[in-house]
């Protein structure tokens, strides 16, 4: 090989090496620009659609988060992980937030994604009317959980006192899917199911004894929570979570993304019938709060309901367990309005 050819080959190899190094530096820079953070929840119902959309669309990374999602079997474990500083934020039922306030835990709710109560109280096929629930077992995900509160509201609507009717609330740890399986296998007699899933089970013969959607009732559900310590030390992380979820809600509600949202619902809820996925989609787009502020009035209504489970809950000052400052900042800055203009 001539000297000229050797030099040309050397230059070409050097150029390739430099290009590889530059590409490597660019990737390293992208990774370095992300803040590692852990997010947790035990919720797997259609109310988590915005989270699924955010992950699918890469919205956490867009807002600077290298997020690891941890599915917890129970909400109290997420609360414990928050207090221990093992996770930065969690999506939990607000009842657990208020319960944590009773023990003086440093937890705050910063966003409330759902207010409309779109739930059904479904029972086994042989339980056809409210009276048939006497002495039966109702599955909940835990004391004070949304499924527990919704079950209590449903029984109130049916004019049934659970104590007098000797109704046992049976905790089925884990997700809504676990309660669905318990209902199917006869392990429990009834449970509260969200939205289109409740209707789906009604069509499969699991009677809808009470439909909260038809009442127009509202109650705080599925809140983004953190600790005051984390909010003070990592405000950019908490704001990034909030921005991500708000944009994900906007993407979810945009009709242009119906195919994406329907596909994610079918996959995550294990819906094999396209009609069921369509019904779930319609339920989802009518359930999200476009600007997920936390209502103090709503939290006080929640507190009254929780005192039926634990009278000491009345001692909690619910204004101390919510923090709307992050939401107010995004509202006043025009961020929320700008997101919806794009979708």
N, C-alpha and C positions, 0 to 999 in steps of 0.2 A: 504494500500500500504506500502511495506517495506521501510526502510530508504534508502537502496541501490537503489531501484527503483525511489524513490523521487529524490535522487541525480542525477541519470542518466537522468531523465526527465528534471531536472533543467539545467544540462550541455547541453543537446540537445537544449533546448529553448534558452540558452545563445549563443550557436553557431549560431543558426538561426538569432538571433537578431544582432549579430556581422556581419554576412554575409550580412544582409539587410542594416546595416549602411555603410559597405564598398561599396556595390553596389550603395547606395545613394551618397556617397562621390565621386565615380567614375563619375556618371552622372553629379553631381554638378561641378566637375572639367572640364568635357567636355564642359558644358554650359559656365562656367567661362572663358574657353579658347577662346571663340568666341567673336569677337568685333561686337557689334550691329551697324548696318548701314542701311541707307535708300537709295535705288536706284529707279529712276523714268524714265518713258518714256511714250510717247503717241503713239508710233509706234506699230502696230499689224500685219504688213505684214510679208511675209516669211523672210524678212531681220532680223527678231528677232529670228530666229531658234536657234542660238548659245545660246541665253539667256534661251530659253525653255530647251535646252539640259543641260545647266549648272544647272538649278533648278532640273531637273529630276534626274541627276546623283549626286546631292549633292556636286557640285564642289565649291560653295561658302563656304560651311562649311569646305570643305577640305582645303581651303586656309585661314581659320580662320575668316570667316565673318558670323555673324548671320544676314543675309540680309532680309530686308522687301522690297518687290517690290511694288511700288505705280504706278498704271496706271493713268496718267494724261489725261484729256480730250484734252488739247492743250499744245504744246511745250513751249509757253511763260510762262505758269504756272510752268513748270519744271525749267525754267530759274529763275523765281522769287523765287522759293523754294531753289535753289542753292545759290542765293545771300543772302537769309535770313538765310542760314545755317541749314535749316530744312532737307535737304538731302545732302549726300556726293558726289554723282555722278548722271549723267543722260545720257541717250542715246537719242540724238536729231539730227535733221537735221543741218548741218553746217551753213546753212543760218541764223539760229537763233543765232548761235555763233557769226557770223560776225555782225549781227544787234546789239547784246549786246555790241560788241566792239565799236560801234558808240556812245553809251551812256556812255562809259567809265566803263562798268561793268567788274568786276574782274573775267572773265571766260576764261578758256583755254581748248582747245581740245587736248587730249593726245593719242587718237587712232582713226583711220578711218577704219571702217570694210568693206566698199564697195567702189569700184572705177568704176566698169563697170556699165553702164547705161542700166539695163535690165528692161525697162518699155514699156508699150503700151499706146497710147492714144485711149481709147475706147469711142464709141458714141452710142447713141440709134439707134435701127434698121432703123428708117426712115432717119437717117443722114448717107448717103452712101459715100459721098466724101467731100473733104476739103471745097469746096465752100459752102456746106450746113451748115457749122459752123457759117456763118455770122449772127450776131445778137443773137447768142445762149449763153448759160450759161455753163461754165466749172467749175467743182467743184475742189476746192483745200482745203487743211487742214489749210491753213493760209498764209498770205503774206510772201514771202521769204522761205516758206517750200519747201521740196524736191519735193512734188507734184506740187507746183507752178512753180518751176524752170524747171521741166521735161515738164510741159505743154508748157512753153515758148519755150523750145528747140524744142518740137514737132511742134509747130506752125511755128517756123523758118524753120524747115525742109519741111514744107508744103507750104512755101513761103506766109504765111499769117501774116500780121501786125495786132495784136489783137486790136489796137486802131482804125485803118481804118475799120476793119471788125466788129467793135462794139461788140466785144466779152467781156462778163462780167465774171470775175473770182469770183465765189461765194464760200465763206468760209463755209465749213461744219465742225463744230467743232468735235473733236474726232478722231477716228481711220479710217483706210482705209475701214473697214467694213461699216462705216457710209456713206462714199462716194459711195460704191457699192450699198447700199440700196437706196440712192438718185437717182442713175442712173436707178435702177430697177423700181422705183416708178414714174419716170418722173419728179422728182424734179429738175434735172439738165439734160443737153443734152450730156455732155461728161466729162470724168475724166481720169487721168493717173493711171493705175494699174500696179503693179509690176509683172514681170516675168510670171510664169505659170498661175497666176490668170488672168492676162490680156489676155492670150491665151484662157483660159477657158471661159471668157466672150465673146471672139470673136467667139468661137464655139457655144455659146448660142444665137448668133445673134447680139451682141453688137459690131459693126464693129470696127476693128483695123484700124484706120485712119493713124497711124504712129507707127512704131516699132523701138525704139531707139537701141534695141539690134543689129539689122542688120547694124547699122552705125559704131559700134566699138567705139563710143564716151565714154569718161570717165569723171567723176565729183565726188568730195568728197560727200559721203552720210553717214548717220548714224554714228555719232561720239560719243565716250565716252568723256564726258566733266566734269569738276569740276571747283573749284575756286582756284586761287593761294593761298588763305588763307588756304583752306582745304588741298591742296597739301603740304603746308609747315608744317601744324600742324599734319596731319595724313598721312604721306607718305606711311606707311605700309598698310593703308586701300586702298589707290589708287593703289598701286602695287598689292595688293591682287585682286582687281577688274580686273586689267589688266591680271594677271596670270590666273584668272578664265575664262575670255572670250577667251584668246588665247588657253587654253586647251579645252574649249568647241568647238572652231572652229576646232581644231584637231580631236576631237571626231566626230564632224559632218561630216568632210571630209573623215573619215576612212570608207571604204566600209563595214567593219565588223559591223558597226552600222546603216546600211541602214534601217533596220526594225524599230529601235527606232526612227530615224529621220523622216521617212515617217509617222509613227503613230502620232508623235507630230505635224507634218504639217497638217495632216488630221483633228486632233482635234482642233487646234488653228485657222485654216483657214476655218473650217466648210466644209470640202471637203468630200462628201459622196461617190464619185466615185473613186475606187482604181486607175484608170488610171490618174485621175487628181492629186492625191497625188503623183504618180510616176513622173509626169511631174514637179510638184513643187519641188520634191527632186532633180531632175536633174538640175533645175534652181538654186537651193540653192548651191549645191556643186561646181557650176561653177561661183559663184558670190563673195564668201568670199575671202578677202585678207589673206593669210597664216600668214604674219607678218604685222599687220595693222598700219604701219607708216602713219603719216600725211604729205602729200606732199605740200610744200609751193607753188610750181608751180600750183598744182591743186587748191589750195585755192585762188590763184590770178585769175585763170580762173573763179572760182565761183564768186569772187568779181565783175568781169566785167559783169557777167550776172545779179547780184543783183543790179547793178547801173541802170539797165533798170526799176527797180521797185522804187528805191530810189537813185537819183543821189548823195546824201550825203555819200552813202556807199563808194564812191571813197576816202573819207578822212581816212578810217580805214587802219591802218598798220597791215595787216593780220599776219605778223610774230610775232606780239605781242599777238595774240589770240590762238597760238598753242604752245605746249611744248612737244618736242619729247624726253625729258630726261629720262622719265620712260621707253619708248620703247627702247631707245638706251642702257639703263642699262640691260634690259632683253636680248637684242640681244648680247651684248658684254659678258655677263655672261654665254652664252650658253644655257639659259633657253629655248628659243624658239626651238632651234635645238633638245634639249633633249625631249621636249614634242612630237615633230613629230616622233622621233625615237620610241616612245612607241606606236604610233598609225599608 
